[in-house]
Amino acid sequence: MTKTYTIGQVAKNLGIPSSTLRYYDKLNLFPKLQKSGSGIRYFTSEDVDTIRVIECLKKPIYQ
């Protein structure tokens, strides 16, 4: 069974707001994201890696 993480766990681990993760989900950036019947999102390690890539791409090249 694949380990899953809640939106709060992912947000805390990566240091980004949970609202950002909900926004990414709204953009359908996680096509395989699992949700419970009540709408709770469960992120896999693959989803977390995707978030890390997105956050990296958002950083400016020159500072």
C-alpha positions in Angstrom: 0.0 0.0 0.0 1.3 3.4 -0.9 2.0 5.9 1.9 -0.3 9.0 1.6 -0.2 12.4 3.3 -2.9 14.9 4.1 -2.9 18.4 2.8 -1.8 19.7 6.2 1.2 17.3 6.4 2.3 18.2 2.9 1.9 22.0 3.6 3.9 21.8 6.8 6.6 19.6 5.3 7.2 21.8 2.3 6.5 25.1 4.0 3.8 26.3 1.7 0.2 27.2 2.5 -2.5 24.6 2.1 -4.4 27.1 0.0 -1.7 26.9 -2.6 -2.1 23.1 -2.7 -5.8 23.4 -3.1 -5.2 25.9 -5.9 -2.8 23.5 -7.7 -5.5 20.8 -7.3 -8.0 23.1 -8.8 -5.7 23.6 -11.8 -5.7 19.8 -12.1 -1.9 19.5 -11.6 -2.5 16.2 -9.8 -4.5 14.0 -12.1 -4.2 10.9 -9.9 -4.9 12.7 -6.6 -7.1 10.6 -4.3 -10.0 12.1 -2.4 -12.1 10.6 0.3 -15.9 10.7 0.1 -15.9 13.9 2.1 -13.3 15.5 -0.2 -10.1 15.1 1.9 -7.1 15.0 -0.4 -4.5 12.3 0.0 -1.1 13.1 -1.6 1.4 10.3 -2.6 5.1 10.7 -2.7 4.8 11.3 -6.4 2.4 14.2 -5.8 4.9 15.7 -3.3 7.7 15.4 -5.8 5.5 17.2 -8.4 4.9 20.0 -5.9 8.6 20.3 -5.3 9.2 20.7 -9.0 6.5 23.3 -9.3 7.9 25.3 -6.4 11.4 25.1 -7.9 10.2 26.3 -11.3 8.5 29.3 -9.6 11.9 30.6 -8.2 13.5 33.4 -10.2 16.7 32.5 -12.1 18.5 35.7 -11.1 18.4 37.1 -7.6 
